[in-house]
């Protein structure tokens, strides 16, 4: 059985068949899905999906692309939502200098506040990081140290990992896991294939980012957790092991990291 550690089933692309799809996950070999929040509204929707569907768990948080619209009490709202049933992560949070780069300081501030919240609540984080490797590593390094000094723990997943294998090592040293999804199946993903080969299997988790980033041979189509065996198969081929082994170990990794799953 597979765990999808990062998906967005509240997306309107699932409006037509969400229920059918989410009820078919277990039959398709997907044991659990963690549905991300990206703002207060979608975090609320993630909690609702988790309440409704057995296989769905929730993460709550504010994505770096969403911080322009934040209300004054957003952090209190996220904190309150984090207390709901089946909320197992804070996410997705992070830094994105690809889409938005004129508010780096504000992004870092919002990221830090949510890392502190995660440490306080002892929930792992799901981190979005694009064109921001150095700053992401620097912020997480500092916040891990701050958490440790307070007797707290800060850990999580670098979702849709797109940096170098060396950068993956740096995050792993901080106690983080590396999330790999459909991109690893793309022909031009040389760097990610190298990461998927080099890092210990015990540090990998599977994810979709559905509806985005469908693996080959569905590239460009709507993604779903049901496509994850294609991702597992690609990683298995790269590492020269069986697909079942990739599925088993990455599932164990997810359960080890994410309490309450
Ligand atoms: Ni995402």
Boltz pocket constraint, residues with backbone or C-beta under 6 A from the ligand:
constraints:
  - pocket:
      binder: B
      contacts: [[A, 6], [A, 7], [A, 8], [A, 36], [A, 92], [A, 209]]
      max_distance: 6.0
